[in-house]
Amino acid sequence: MDSIIYRQYSGESELPHIMALVQHELSEPYVIYTYRYFLQQCRPHLSFLAYPSQSSDPVGVIVCKQSMHRDVTNRGYIAMLSVHKNWRKRGIASTLVRRTVEVMKKHGVEEVVLETEFDNSAALSLYESLGFIREKRLWRFYLNGKDAFRLVLVVPPPELDDKDDKVARKGLPIRFLAPTRTITIPSLPYDSDDEVSSR
């Protein structure tokens, strides 16, 4: 079995491979300008590709951006996450998400958001296993008419650990503990065997 090598996006020469992988695996169509917007203008160092050790064709990709949201919150955004169907069940998707979140943390991210189809149980389980919370349902969000869930991962400042008592003692705003607009939906069990492409 080939080992997987993860690399940051390095330039336009990788774009055709990324487009082919995303278009083959995701239901939502994107035009080339969408890819270029994220990969060339919105911090390309946040996007990663997964390559088998014996191949020059990627089998997984994550495309992200990071910017100030409403001039208040340093927000990361996962625009695309896709793993080729023949390469699932190997932890590639979760590794791609973890790597990009780690880079975002180095650039002061406070939260990471994304949308995924409301009935994509494997994607929802994957993200929830990584700490994302369902913030709200977006009705008829996609071109195919499907609803989406917006998911949020709250990232505490680096000087904090996960203990709520430390947060309370430091007098930090409650927004560092959890998003304020959450909806209660039973979480789905995550099994790496269920890994699928998602947004």
Phi, psi and chi 1 to 4 in degrees:
 res  aa     phi    psi   chi1   chi2   chi3   chi4
   1 MET       -  130.9 -178.9 -177.6  -65.5      -
   2 ASP   -66.1  142.1  -78.3  -14.0      -      -
   3 SER   -80.1  160.8   59.9      -      -      -
   4 ILE  -106.5  133.5  -57.0  -62.7      -      -
   5 ILE  -111.0  129.9  -61.4  167.1      -      -
   6 TYR  -107.6  130.4  -63.3   90.2      -      -
   7 ARG  -135.2  146.6  -63.1 -161.9  -42.9 -116.0
   8 GLN   -69.8  150.3  -74.0  177.7  -46.9      -
   9 TYR   -54.9  132.5  172.8   75.4      -      -
  10 SER  -117.5   -6.1   62.8      -      -      -
  11 GLY   154.6  177.5      -      -      -      -
  12 GLU   -55.7  -28.1 -176.8   84.2    5.7      -
  13 SER   -63.5  -22.1   62.9      -      -      -
  14 GLU   -88.2  -12.0  -66.7  177.0  -39.2      -
  15 LEU   -58.4  -45.6 -175.7   54.9      -      -
  16 PRO   -59.3  -37.4  -24.1   34.2      -      -
  17 HIS   -66.0  -41.6  -65.2  -67.4      -      -
  18 ILE   -64.2  -45.7  -66.2  171.4      -      -
  19 MET   -61.3  -43.7  -68.8  178.3   62.5      -
  20 ALA   -62.5  -42.5      -      -      -      -
  21 LEU   -66.3  -46.8 -178.5   59.4      -      -
  22 VAL   -67.5  -44.5  171.1      -      -      -
  23 GLN   -66.4  -30.9  -70.0  170.2   -5.1      -
  24 HIS   -74.6  -32.2 -175.1  -97.3      -      -
  25 GLU  -103.5  -21.8  -60.2  -63.1  -32.0      -
  26 LEU  -109.0  151.1  -61.8 -176.5      -      -
  27 SER   -83.2  -24.6   59.6      -      -      -
  28 GLU   -84.3  125.5 -170.0   80.7   -6.1      -
  29 PRO   -77.7  144.8   28.3  -32.8      -      -
  30 TYR  -128.9  144.4  -64.8  103.3      -      -
  31 VAL   -92.4  163.1  -63.9      -      -      -
  32 ILE   -59.4  -30.2 -168.8  167.8      -      -
  33 TYR   -66.8  -30.1  -55.8  107.0      -      -
  34 THR   -64.5  -46.1  -56.6      -      -      -
  35 TYR   -61.0  -46.0  -66.7   94.8      -      -
  36 ARG   -65.0  -35.8  -75.3 -172.5  170.8  139.8
  37 TYR   -57.8  -49.9  168.7   74.3      -      -
  38 PHE   -74.0  -41.6  -76.2  103.3      -      -
  39 LEU   -82.3  -24.8  -67.3  168.7      -      -
  40 GLN  -112.1  -28.0  -64.5  176.4    3.5      -
  41 GLN  -105.7  -26.6  -62.8  178.7   23.3      -
  42 CYS  -109.1   66.0  -65.5      -      -      -
  43 ARG    54.5   75.7  -60.8 -168.6 -177.0 -168.0
  44 PRO   -59.8  -19.4   17.9  -29.5      -      -
  45 HIS   -67.9   -9.0   62.9  -81.9      -      -
  46 LEU   -87.4   -6.9  -63.6  176.1      -      -
  47 SER  -102.3  136.8  -62.2      -      -      -
  48 PHE  -126.8  152.2  -75.2   85.2      -      -
  49 LEU  -123.4  149.5  -64.4   98.2      -      -
  50 ALA  -112.9  125.4      -      -      -      -
  51 TYR  -120.5  137.0  -70.5   87.0      -      -
  52 PRO   -64.3  147.6  -17.4   29.4      -      -
  53 SER   -60.9  -23.3   58.4      -      -      -
  54 GLN  -107.4   22.9  -56.3  -62.2  -39.7      -
  55 SER  -142.3  151.7  174.8      -      -      -
  56 SER  -102.2    4.5   59.9      -      -      -
  57 ASP  -102.8  125.5  -67.3  -27.8      -      -
  58 PRO   -68.6  149.6   25.2  -32.2      -      -
  59 VAL  -114.7   -4.0  -64.1      -      -      -
  60 GLY  -153.9  150.3      -      -      -      -
  61 VAL  -152.0  144.9   63.9      -      -      -
  62 ILE  -129.9  132.0 -172.1  166.5      -      -
  63 VAL  -121.8  124.2  176.7      -      -      -
  64 CYS  -138.7  171.2  -52.6      -      -      -
  65 LYS  -144.6  168.7   73.3  170.0 -173.3  167.5
  66 GLN  -146.5  130.9 -176.0  175.0  -12.2      -
  67 SER  -160.7  171.9   60.6      -      -      -
  68 MET   -78.3  130.6  -68.5  -57.0  -65.9      -
  69 HIS  -100.2  117.0  177.1   65.6      -      -
  70 ARG    54.8   32.2  -63.3 -179.1 -179.6  171.8
  71 ASP    58.1   21.0  -64.5  -36.5      -      -
  72 VAL  -124.2  -46.4  173.8      -      -      -
  73 THR  -115.3  131.2  -54.6      -      -      -
  74 ASN   -78.0  104.9 -172.3  -23.9      -      -
  75 ARG  -115.7  132.5  172.2 -177.1  -82.3 -174.0
  76 GLY   -94.5  150.8      -      -      -      -
  77 TYR  -137.1  124.5  179.4   70.2      -      -
  78 ILE   -93.1  109.5  -62.7  175.6      -      -
  79 ALA   -86.9  -38.8      -      -      -      -
  80 MET  -145.9  137.2  -55.8  169.9 -153.6      -
  81 LEU  -140.7  122.8  172.0   63.7      -      -
  82 SER  -146.2  135.9 -177.5      -      -      -
  83 VAL  -128.5  129.9  175.9      -      -      -
  84 HIS   -56.5  138.6 -168.7  -77.8      -      -
  85 LYS   -58.5  -28.5   62.8 -177.2  178.4 -178.4
  86 ASN   -77.7   -6.4  -65.4  -21.3      -      -
  87 TRP  -121.3   15.9  -72.3   85.6      -      -
  88 ARG   -78.9  173.8  -64.9  175.7 -167.8  161.3
  89 LYS    68.8   26.3  -53.7  179.3 -175.0  178.2
  90 ARG  -126.0    8.6  -57.8  179.8 -165.9 -145.2
  91 GLY    77.8   14.7      -      -      -      -
  92 ILE   -67.3  -46.0  -66.1  172.4      -      -
  93 ALA   -61.6  -46.6      -      -      -      -
  94 SER   -65.7  -36.0   58.0      -      -      -
  95 THR   -66.1  -41.3  -59.7      -      -      -
  96 LEU   -60.9  -44.1  -73.2  166.9      -      -
  97 VAL   -64.4  -46.9  173.5      -      -      -
  98 ARG   -60.0  -42.6  -75.0 -171.0 -174.4  100.9
  99 ARG   -63.0  -45.2  -76.6 -175.5  178.5 -120.1
 100 THR   -70.1  -35.3 -163.2      -      -      -
 101 VAL   -65.1  -38.4  169.3      -      -      -
 102 GLU   -62.5  -40.8  -76.0  -54.7  -49.1      -
 103 VAL   -66.6  -41.2  174.5      -      -      -
 104 MET   -60.2  -39.9  -71.1  177.5 -178.7      -
 105 LYS   -59.4  -38.0  -75.4 -179.3 -179.1  178.6
 106 LYS   -65.4  -19.6  -67.9  175.9 -177.6  175.4
 107 HIS  -107.1   22.2  -68.9   87.6      -      -
 108 GLY    77.7   23.5      -      -      -      -
 109 VAL   -61.9  142.1   74.3      -      -      -
 110 GLU  -105.5  -27.6  -63.6  170.8   76.2      -
 111 GLU  -154.6  154.7   65.2 -178.7   15.2      -
 112 VAL  -124.9  131.2 -178.5      -      -      -
 113 VAL  -124.9  161.7  -59.0      -      -      -
 114 LEU  -164.1  167.8   61.0   96.8      -      -
 115 GLU  -122.9  146.1  -65.5   89.1   21.8      -
 116 THR  -145.6  154.3 -168.4      -      -      -
 117 GLU   -57.0  139.7  -69.8  179.0  -11.5      -
 118 PHE   -62.2  -23.1   79.5  102.4      -      -
 119 ASP  -107.8   12.9   58.1   -5.9      -      -
 120 ASN   -85.5   80.2 -170.4  -22.2      -      -
 121 SER   -62.8  -35.7   59.4      -      -      -
 122 ALA   -66.7  -43.1      -      -      -      -
 123 ALA   -65.7  -43.8      -      -      -      -
 124 LEU   -60.6  -42.6  -70.2  167.0      -      -
 125 SER   -64.5  -41.4  -64.0      -      -      -
 126 LEU   -59.0  -53.3  165.6   67.8      -      -
 127 TYR   -64.6  -39.9  -71.6  120.0      -      -
 128 GLU   -66.0  -32.7  -72.0  168.7   -0.3      -
 129 SER   -67.1  -20.4   76.0      -      -      -
 130 LEU   -96.0    4.2  -64.4  170.7      -      -
 131 GLY   102.2    1.6      -      -      -      -
 132 PHE   -73.2  147.6  -74.7   79.5      -      -
 133 ILE  -120.2  140.7  -62.8  169.8      -      -
 134 ARG   -72.1  116.5  -59.7 -177.2 -160.8 -167.3
 135 GLU   -88.3  -48.7 -176.1 -173.8   41.9      -
 136 LYS  -160.8  162.3   65.9  171.1  128.3  177.8
 137 ARG   -96.4  133.1 -174.8  162.5  177.4  161.1
 138 LEU  -109.1  112.0  -54.6  169.4      -      -
 139 TRP   -74.6  133.0  -56.9   97.1      -      -
 140 ARG    48.5   47.9  -60.3 -177.1   61.9   80.6
 141 PHE   -73.6  -35.8 -177.4   77.4      -      -
 142 TYR   -96.7  160.7  -66.4  112.5      -      -
 143 LEU   -61.3  -27.7  -67.5  177.3      -      -
 144 ASN   -79.3    4.7   61.5   10.0      -      -
 145 GLY    88.3   -2.8      -      -      -      -
 146 LYS   -76.9  150.2  -81.3 -167.6  174.9 -176.9
 147 ASP   -77.9  163.0  -62.3  -12.7      -      -
 148 ALA  -130.6  158.4      -      -      -      -
 149 PHE  -105.3  135.8  -78.3  124.0      -      -
 150 ARG   -90.7  128.0  175.0  167.2  -65.8  142.1
 151 LEU  -110.9  146.3  -54.9 -178.8      -      -
 152 VAL  -132.3  134.7  178.7      -      -      -
 153 LEU  -113.0  114.5  173.9   68.5      -      -
 154 VAL   -84.4  129.1  175.7      -      -      -
 155 VAL  -111.6  110.0  180.0      -      -      -
 156 PRO   -69.6  159.0   20.6  -25.9      -      -
 157 PRO   -57.1  151.1  -22.1   31.6      -      -
 158 PRO   -61.5  -24.8   15.4  -25.1      -      -
 159 GLU   -78.1   -4.9   67.4  -88.4   10.9      -
 160 LEU  -101.2  149.5  -62.1 -179.6      -      -
 161 ASP  -102.7 -168.6   59.9   19.8      -      -
 162 ASP   -85.0    4.2  -66.3  -29.5      -      -
 163 LYS   -82.3  121.6  -63.9  180.0 -178.8  176.6
 164 ASP   -61.4  -31.3  -68.5   -6.6      -      -
 165 ASP   -66.2  -33.8   59.9  -24.9      -      -
 166 LYS   -66.7  -39.4  -87.0 -167.2  154.8 -178.2
 167 VAL   -62.7  -45.2  174.9      -      -      -
 168 ALA   -63.4  -41.1      -      -      -      -
 169 ARG   -65.2  -34.8  -78.0 -160.7  -54.1  -89.5
 170 LYS   -79.0   -9.9  -72.9 -175.4  178.5  -90.6
 171 GLY    69.0   29.7      -      -      -      -
 172 LEU   -80.9  155.2  -68.6  172.6      -      -
 173 PRO   -59.0  147.8  -19.8   29.5      -      -
 174 ILE   -63.0  -19.3 -165.4   70.8      -      -
 175 ARG   -61.3  -16.4   69.1 -173.6  176.1   92.2
 176 PHE   -79.4   -9.8  -71.1  120.5      -      -
 177 LEU   -92.0  -40.5  -63.4  177.9      -      -
 178 ALA  -168.8  156.2      -      -      -      -
 179 PRO   -62.5  152.9  -18.8   29.0      -      -
 180 THR   -89.6  -19.5   55.9      -      -      -
 181 ARG  -113.8   78.3  -61.1 -178.8  -44.3  -87.9
 182 THR  -109.2  153.5   58.0      -      -      -
 183 ILE  -117.1  144.1   55.1  176.5      -      -
 184 THR   -89.8  114.5  -55.7      -      -      -
 185 ILE  -137.1  133.8  -61.0  169.6      -      -
 186 PRO   -57.1  134.3  -16.7   24.8      -      -
 187 SER   -76.0  156.8   60.6      -      -      -
 188 LEU  -102.0  142.0  -59.0  165.6      -      -
 189 PRO   -65.2  138.6   23.4  -31.0      -      -
 190 TYR  -102.8  131.6  173.1   65.3      -      -
 191 ASP  -132.5  128.4  180.0  -17.3      -      -
 192 SER   -59.4  -19.0   63.7      -      -      -
 193 ASP   -68.8  -14.0  -70.7  -13.9      -      -
 194 ASP   -93.8    2.9  -68.4  -24.8      -      -
 195 GLU   -55.8  129.7  -85.4 -169.5    8.3      -
 196 VAL  -138.0  171.6  -62.0      -      -      -
 197 SER   -71.9  148.2  -66.7      -      -      -
 198 SER  -155.9  171.3   61.1      -      -      -
 199 ARG   -97.2      -  -62.7 -178.6 -164.9   69.3
